[in-house]
Amino acid sequence: MNTKHFTIATVLLGTMLMVPSARADWDNLWEDAQELGKKAQDIGTQAWEATKKQWDKLAENYKLLLAFGEDVSEESALIGSFYDLKHPIDGKASPLHRQQVVDLFHKFNNKKWDQDLFKAYYSPKVKLYAPYFYLPRCKAAYGPEAFQCNENLSQGTPKVDPTAWVVVYRGVVTAPQSGSFRFVGMGDDTLLVRFDNKLVLESGWSIPTRKYFDQGTHHSYQKEITQEAPSNNSRHQREITPKTKGRAIYQYDSTPHWNKNLGGIPSGVPFTVKKGEKYPIEILVSEIPGTEFGFCLLVEEIDDPKNPPYGIIDKSESPTLHLFRTSDSLPDPEKIRAALTANGKDYTINNGNEGPPFLKDSLIWKADFQAAQKRGLFSRVFGKITGSDKNTAMGTSHREDESEQDPPTKEQQKDAPLLDGWRLW
C-alpha cells in the first residue's frame, strides 16, 4: 500500500468512527430546527391573524369612506366639531337637557355663532370633513360613533350617549354661479344654516329662534303657537298661511316620516351671490332626545327672490333640487347603508332609504380652507396624519394632535416621507 492509499484509508476509517456521533449531532440539530420552525410557524400564524384583523378593520372603514365617495377632495370640505352637552368640563357649566339645549342654541345664534359657548362641554379631538350633508333617518347613536367618541375610552374620558349632542360645520365656499338661491333642508332634531353671516334656514323638531323644543317645522312654518290667558292654562293654534312666511315646504315619496310629522322639508330665506366670490357658511345639526337622527341640505335656484315659490308642495309637484356639495362627490344609498352597518353595527332605520332626491349634476360650491382660516372660522386647518384617521357617513375624520402646530413649509413637505407629510385627513 502506497502512501496515497494509506492516507485515503485513514480518512475513511476516521470518518466511519465519527459517523455515530455526527449523526447524533445532526439529529439534535434537526430536532432543534423543527422546533424553531414550529415556533416560527406559530409566530407567523399569530402575525397573520393580527394583520388579517387589521385588514378586516381597514376594509370595514373603507366602506365608511365610500359613504362619501371615493374621490373626496381634501381641499374642499367643511370642518365639523362635535360637542356632548351632557358633559361639562370646566366645572362651571351644567349638563343640559332638552329645552335647555334649545335655549343654548337660541343664545348661540344671538351670539353670532360663537363656538366658545360650547367649549364648556366635552368635545373629542376628531374632526369630520364633509363635502355634502345627506344622512338618511338613522339611529341617533351614529353621531357619537361617527366622531369616534367611544373608541378606546381612557380614564376620565366620558362615554357619549346618543342624547343632547351637537355638531357645527364651518367653512368658506365659492359661489358656482351668480344668482339667487335658498337652502332647503331638514335636521332631525335640529338644522340651522348661517350663510354670509345671516341665518338663512332653520328646520327640524326644535326651532331655537323661537325656543321651541318639540313644536317643529310643521308648527313653526304653518301655525303660530300662542298662549291663552293663564286662567285656563290651555294652548290654541292660529293658522298662518305659508305665503305670509314666504316659504315652501316640499314633500317627497322618499321622506314619509318627515312629511307626516314635520309637514315636509322646508325652504329658507333667499340670498343672492356672485359667481367666484367667497362666502362663509356654518351648519349646525343636533340630536336632543337620543332616538332618531338624520339631515339633508339642498339648494334651490330662485328666479325672483322677492316672490319665491311658497306653500305646501305635494309629492307629485315637489321639484328635484341641487344637493349642497363642495366637491364632485354625491351620496350613494348603498354606500351610506354600508357605512351605517360597518364594524358589525346597524344604525339604519327603514334600511337607510329615507332621504329626498337630488340632481346628479348638482352645483359645486367649492370650499376654501385658507379663506376660512383667514376669517377665523377655525383655529387650525392642518394636522398630521395619524393611525386614527377614519371615514364615516357624516364626513372623513382626522384626530387632532395634542399640540397646535403650524403647517410645514414647501421645502419641508418636499423632503418629508409620504406618511409624515401634512394633509387634511
C-alpha positions in Angstrom: 0.0 0.0 0.0 1.5 3.3 -1.0 1.3 6.5 0.9 -1.6 7.8 -1.1 -3.7 4.7 -0.5 -2.8 4.7 3.2 -4.0 8.3 3.6 -7.3 7.6 1.9 -7.9 4.5 4.2 -7.1 6.5 7.2 -9.6 9.2 6.3 -12.3 6.6 5.6 -11.7 4.9 8.9 -11.8 8.2 10.8 -15.0 9.1 9.1 -16.6 5.7 9.9 -15.6 6.1 13.6 -17.1 9.7 13.6 -20.4 8.8 11.9 -22.4 7.8 15.0 -21.6 10.9 17.0 -22.0 13.1 13.8 -25.4 11.5 13.2 -26.5 12.2 16.7 -25.4 15.8 16.4 -27.3 16.1 13.2 -30.4 14.5 14.7 -30.3 17.0 17.5 -29.8 19.9 15.1 -32.7 18.6 13.0 -34.9 18.4 16.1 -33.9 21.9 17.1 -34.6 23.1 13.6 -38.0 21.5 13.6 -38.8 23.1 16.9 -37.6 26.5 15.7 -39.6 26.0 12.5 -42.7 25.2 14.6 -42.2 28.3 16.7 -41.7 30.4 13.6 -44.9 29.0 12.1 -46.8 29.9 15.3 -45.3 33.4 15.3 -46.2 33.7 11.6 -49.7 32.5 12.2 -50.2 35.0 15.1 -48.8 37.8 13.0 -51.0 36.8 10.1 -54.1 36.7 12.3 -53.3 40.1 13.7 -52.6 41.5 10.3 -55.8 40.0 9.0 -57.8 41.7 11.8 -56.2 45.0 10.8 -57.0 44.4 7.1 -60.6 43.4 8.0 -60.9 46.6 10.1 -59.5 48.7 7.2 -62.0 47.0 4.9 -64.9 48.0 7.1 -63.5 51.5 7.4 -63.2 51.7 3.6 -66.9 51.1 3.5 -67.3 54.2 5.6 -65.1 56.1 3.1 -67.3 55.0 0.3 -70.3 56.6 2.0 -68.9 60.0 1.0 -67.5 58.9 -2.4 -64.1 57.6 -3.4 -62.6 60.8 -4.6 -63.5 63.4 -2.0 -61.0 66.3 -2.4 -59.2 67.1 0.8 -59.1 70.7 -0.3 -62.9 71.1 -0.5 -65.0 70.2 2.6 -66.5 71.8 5.6 -64.9 71.0 9.0 -67.2 69.7 11.8 -66.7 69.7 15.5 -68.8 67.6 18.0 -69.9 68.6 21.5 -71.5 66.5 24.1 -73.8 68.9 26.0 -74.3 66.4 28.8 -70.7 66.5 30.0 -69.4 69.9 31.2 -65.6 70.1 31.5 -64.9 73.5 33.1 -66.6 72.9 36.5 -69.0 75.8 35.9 -71.5 74.6 33.3 -74.2 72.1 34.0 -75.4 69.1 31.9 -78.1 70.2 29.5 -81.5 68.6 28.9 -84.0 69.0 26.1 -85.3 72.6 26.5 -82.0 73.8 27.9 -80.3 72.6 24.7 -82.7 74.6 22.6 -82.2 77.6 24.8 -78.4 77.3 24.3 -78.8 77.2 20.5 -81.0 80.3 20.8 -78.2 82.1 22.6 -75.6 80.7 20.2 -77.5 82.2 17.2 -77.8 85.6 19.0 -74.1 85.5 19.8 -73.3 85.2 16.1 -72.4 81.6 16.3 -69.6 81.9 18.8 -68.4 78.4 19.4 -66.9 79.4 22.7 -70.4 78.8 24.1 -69.8 75.1 23.5 -66.3 74.9 24.8 -67.6 74.3 28.4 -68.6 70.8 27.2 -66.7 67.7 26.2 -65.5 67.6 22.5 -63.5 64.7 21.0 -60.3 65.5 19.2 -61.7 64.0 16.0 -62.9 66.5 13.4 -65.0 65.5 10.4 -64.6 66.9 6.9 -67.9 66.8 5.0 -68.3 67.6 1.2 -72.1 67.4 1.5 -74.9 66.9 4.1 -77.1 63.9 3.4 -77.8 61.3 6.1 -81.0 59.3 5.9 -83.0 58.8 9.0 -81.0 56.5 11.3 -80.4 55.7 15.0 -79.1 58.7 17.0 -76.2 56.7 18.4 -74.5 57.0 15.0 -73.5 60.6 15.7 -71.1 59.8 18.6 -70.0 56.7 16.6 -69.0 58.8 13.5 -66.8 61.1 15.7 -65.3 58.0 17.4 -66.3 59.3 20.8 -66.5 55.9 22.5 -63.4 54.2 20.9 -60.7 53.2 23.3 -62.0 55.2 26.2 -59.3 56.3 28.6 -59.6 57.2 32.2 -61.5 60.4 32.6 -63.0 60.3 29.1 -66.8 60.3 29.2 -68.9 57.8 27.3 -71.1 59.7 25.0 -74.7 58.5 24.9 -77.0 59.4 22.0 -78.8 62.4 23.7 -78.0 66.1 23.7 -75.2 66.4 21.3 -74.4 68.9 18.6 -72.1 69.2 15.5 -71.1 72.5 14.0 -69.6 72.5 10.5 -67.8 75.6 9.2 -66.0 76.8 6.1 -65.9 79.3 3.2 -67.4 78.4 -0.2 -67.1 79.9 -3.6 -70.4 80.6 -5.5 -70.6 78.4 -8.6 -72.7 81.0 -10.5 -74.4 84.3 -10.0 -78.0 84.4 -8.9 -80.5 83.9 -6.1 -80.8 80.7 -4.1 -82.3 79.4 -0.9 -81.4 76.3 1.1 -84.0 73.6 1.6 -83.3 71.1 4.3 -84.2 69.1 7.3 -82.5 68.3 10.6 -83.8 65.7 13.0 -83.8 67.2 15.6 -82.2 70.5 14.6 -80.7 72.1 11.5 -79.5 75.7 11.3 -77.7 77.2 8.4 -75.9 80.5 8.5 -74.7 81.9 5.2 -72.7 85.1 4.7 -73.2 85.8 8.5 -77.0 85.5 8.3 -79.3 82.7 9.5 -81.0 81.5 6.3 -82.5 78.2 7.3 -84.0 76.7 10.4 -85.8 73.4 10.5 -86.4 70.3 12.5 -88.3 69.3 15.6 -86.8 72.1 17.5 -86.9 75.7 16.4 -84.2 77.5 18.5 -85.0 81.1 17.4 -88.5 80.6 18.9 -87.2 78.4 21.7 -89.5 75.6 20.5 -88.3 72.2 21.6 -90.9 70.0 20.1 -93.3 72.1 18.0 -91.2 71.5 15.0 -91.1 72.8 11.4 -94.7 71.8 10.9 -96.0 74.2 13.5 -93.4 76.9 13.1 -93.9 77.4 9.3 -97.6 76.6 9.1 -99.1 77.5 12.5 -98.3 80.1 15.2 -98.3 78.7 18.7 -100.0 81.2 21.1 -100.8 81.0 24.7 -104.2 81.8 26.1 -104.8 83.6 29.4 -103.1 81.7 32.3 -106.5 81.2 33.9 -107.5 78.3 31.7 -103.9 77.2 31.1 -104.5 75.9 27.6 -103.0 76.3 24.2 -104.6 77.1 20.8 -103.1 77.3 17.4 -103.6 80.2 15.0 -103.3 79.3 11.3 -100.7 81.3 9.3 -100.6 80.9 5.5 -97.3 79.8 4.1 -97.4 82.9 1.8 -97.0 85.1 4.9 -93.8 83.3 5.7 -92.6 83.3 2.0 -91.5 79.7 2.5 -92.1 76.4 0.6 -92.4 73.0 2.3 -91.6 70.2 -0.1 -92.8 66.6 0.3 -91.3 63.6 -1.4 -92.2 59.9 -1.7 -88.9 59.0 -0.1 -89.4 61.2 3.0 -92.7 59.8 4.5 -91.7 60.3 8.2 -90.7 63.9 7.8 -93.8 64.5 5.6 -96.1 63.1 8.3 -94.5 64.5 11.4 -92.9 67.8 10.2 -95.0 68.7 7.2 -92.2 68.1 4.8 -88.8 69.7 4.1 -88.9 73.5 4.4 -87.1 76.2 2.5 -85.1 79.0 4.0 -84.9 82.7 3.0 -83.5 83.6 -0.4 -80.0 85.1 -0.7 -78.0 86.4 -3.7 -74.4 85.6 -4.7 -71.9 86.5 -7.4 -70.0 83.8 -9.2 -66.5 83.3 -7.9 -67.0 85.3 -4.7 -66.4 83.6 -1.4 -69.0 83.4 1.4 -68.7 82.0 4.9 -71.1 79.2 5.8 -71.8 77.4 9.1 -74.1 74.5 9.6 -75.5 73.2 13.0 -77.0 69.7 13.3 -78.2 68.3 16.6 -79.8 65.3 18.3 -81.7 66.0 21.6 -83.8 63.1 22.9 -81.5 60.5 21.5 -83.7 58.2 19.4 -83.6 59.0 15.7 -81.3 61.3 13.7 -80.8 62.4 10.1 -80.4 65.5 8.0 -80.2 66.8 4.4 -79.3 70.1 2.8 -80.4 71.0 -0.7 -80.2 74.2 -2.7 -82.9 75.8 -4.8 -82.4 78.3 -7.6 -84.8 81.2 -7.3 -85.8 83.3 -10.3 -87.4 86.1 -8.3 -86.1 86.4 -4.7 -88.9 88.8 -3.9 -91.6 86.3 -5.0 -90.2 82.8 -4.4 -92.3 79.6 -4.6 -94.3 79.2 -1.4 -96.8 76.8 0.1 -97.0 73.2 1.0 -96.0 71.4 -2.2 -97.4 67.9 -2.7 -95.2 65.0 -3.5 -96.3 65.0 -7.2 -95.2 68.6 -7.7 -92.1 69.0 -5.5 -89.1 69.7 -7.6 -85.8 67.8 -7.6 -83.2 70.2 -6.2 -79.5 70.6 -6.1 -77.7 68.8 -3.3 -75.5 71.3 -1.5 -72.0 70.0 -2.0 -68.4 71.2 -2.1 -66.9 68.5 -4.3 -68.0 66.3 -7.2 -69.0 63.5 -4.8 -72.6 62.5 -4.4 -74.3 60.3 -1.8 -74.8 56.7 -2.8 -77.6 54.9 -0.9 -75.8 51.5 -0.9 -72.5 53.1 0.3 -74.3 55.0 3.0 -76.0 51.8 4.1 -72.7 50.1 4.2 -71.4 52.9 6.4 -74.3 52.6 8.8 -73.8 48.9 9.1 -70.0 48.7 9.3 -68.0 47.1 12.1 -70.8 44.7 12.9 -73.2 47.5 13.9 -76.5 48.6 12.4 -77.7 52.2 12.8 -80.2 52.1 9.9 -83.9 52.8 10.1 -86.1 51.6 7.2 -82.9 50.2 5.7 -81.5 53.7 5.3 -83.9 54.6 2.5 -85.4 57.8 3.7 -84.0 60.9 2.0 -85.1 63.3 -0.7 -84.0 63.0 -4.3 -81.4 65.4 -5.7 -79.9 66.4 -9.1 -77.0 64.3 -10.2 -75.4 67.4 -11.8 -75.8 69.5 -8.6 -73.8 72.7 -8.5 -70.4 72.6 -6.6 -69.8 75.3 -4.0 -66.0 74.7 -3.7 -64.7 75.2 -0.2 -61.6 77.2 0.5 -59.8 76.3 3.7 -57.3 79.1 3.6 -60.1 81.7 3.2 -61.9 80.1 6.2 -58.8 80.2 8.3 -58.2 83.9 7.5 -61.7 84.7 8.6 -61.1 82.9 11.9 -63.7 80.2 11.4 -61.4 77.7 13.0 -58.0 77.9 14.7 -56.1 75.2 12.7 -56.8 73.6 9.4 -53.8 71.3 9.0 -53.0 68.2 11.1 -50.5 65.4 10.9 -51.7 62.0 9.5 -52.4 59.6 12.4 -53.3 56.0 12.7 -56.7 57.0 14.0 -58.0 58.5 10.7 -61.3 57.1 9.7 -64.2 57.8 7.4 -67.9 58.0 8.3 -71.3 58.8 6.8 -71.0 62.2 8.4 -67.6 63.1 7.0 -64.0 62.0 6.7 -62.3 62.2 10.1 -59.0 63.5 11.4 -57.9 63.3 15.0 -56.1 66.5 16.1 -52.6 66.3 17.7 -52.3 67.3 21.3 -50.2 70.3 20.4 -51.1 73.0 18.0 -48.6 73.0 15.1 -48.2 75.2 12.0 -48.2 73.5 8.6 -44.7 72.8 7.2 -43.0 74.8 4.5 -43.0 73.6 0.9 -39.3 72.6 1.4 -40.2 70.5 4.5 -43.1 68.9 2.6 -40.8 68.0 -0.3 -38.2 66.4 1.9 -40.6 64.6 4.3 -41.5 60.9 3.8 -45.0 60.4 2.4 -46.7 59.4 5.6 -45.1 62.2 7.5 -46.4 64.8 5.1 -49.2 67.2 6.1 -52.7 66.9 4.8 -56.3 67.2 6.0 -57.3 63.6 6.6 
